[in-house]
Amino acid sequence: MSETISFDDFLKVDIRVGTILEVNDFPKAKKPAYQLTIDFGALGIKKSSAQITDLYSKEELVHRQVSAIVNFKPRQIANFLSEVLVLGVYNTDGDVVLLKSAKTITNGEQVR
């Protein structure tokens, strides 16, 4: 179990919903990954590196809504600047399963 945090700590994490616009292979990544371009509405277009190649094809990711932490400091991964962290859960095989809403949400809406 992780360290207990306060509600104020949780409020510091800015989780938003966005729609994937573009997916590209990321051959320079150490582990298999895609480069995602995600529309977060009023927050703009952001980029993310995601190790989700085992369960998702590029084609099925385009137009899919995802949840992501948008207030992390950007991270340089090889030749790519990842601006947001797309959220998922590791399944029993160690593959990442993306989190998604049961209904379509306006891009940029905050998870609360």
N, C-alpha and C positions, 0 to 999 in steps of 0.2 A: 504494500500500500504506500502511496505517496505521502509526502509531508502535508499536514493540514494547513489550509490557507484560509484567510478571512474573506468575507464577501467583497470587501474593498479590493483585495488582491484579484478576485475574479473580474471585477469591473474594469481592471486595467487591461484585460485581454479583449481586443476588438475583433470579434468573429463576424464575418459578413458573408452573404450569399452572392455568388457571381455565376455567370454563364461562360463556359469554355468556348472561345471563338476559333482557336487554332491549336493544333497539336503537331509537334515535330519530334522526330527522333533526336536523341541526345547522345551521339556516339562518343563524346569526350568525357562523359560521366563515368565514375569508377564502377558504379553498379548500374544495371539497365534502368533507364529513366526516359521520360518525355519532357519536352519543354512545352509548357502550357501558356497560352495567352488568354486571360480571363477578363471579362467585362464586369466591373463592379459599379455600374451606373454612375452616380455623381462622383464617386471616388476615382473613376477613370479605369483605364486598361492597365492591368498588372501582369507580371510574368512570374511563373513558378516552375521549378524543377520538381518532378514527382516520380517516385519509384513505384509506378503502378502498371508496368508493362505486362506483368504475369496474368492479370485478370481483365485488362481492358485493351481493346484495339483503339487505334487513333480515330477510326471512323465512329465508333460508338461513344467516344468522349466529346466530340464536337456537338455543341448545343446542349450539353448536359450541365445542370446546375450543381455546384459544389459549395461547400462551406470552407472558409479559409481564415486564418489569423492574418490580419492585414497591418498590424502595428509592430511586427518584428522588424529589427534592423535588417536591411537587405543583406543577402549572403552570396558571396562569389563562389560559384561552383564551376570549376574549370573555366571556360570562356563565357560563362553565362551568369547574369546577375538575377538571382531568385529574390523576388520582392515580397512574396506572401507564402504562407505555409498551408497547403491544402490538407484538410483533415480526413483521416481515415482510421480504421481499426485493423490490426493484424489478425488474420484468421488463424485457425489451427495449423495451416500449412506455412505460415509466415508471410503470406501475401497481404497487401494492403487492400481493404475494402473501403471504398469512399463513403463518407457520410452524405446523406441527401435528405431533403425534405419530402414529406408525403404529398405536398402540393407545390405548384409553381409559385415562386416568390419574386418580387421585384428585385432586380439586381441592385446590390448595395445595401439591402436591408440588414440590420444588425440582429445577431442571435442574442437573445436575452434570457 
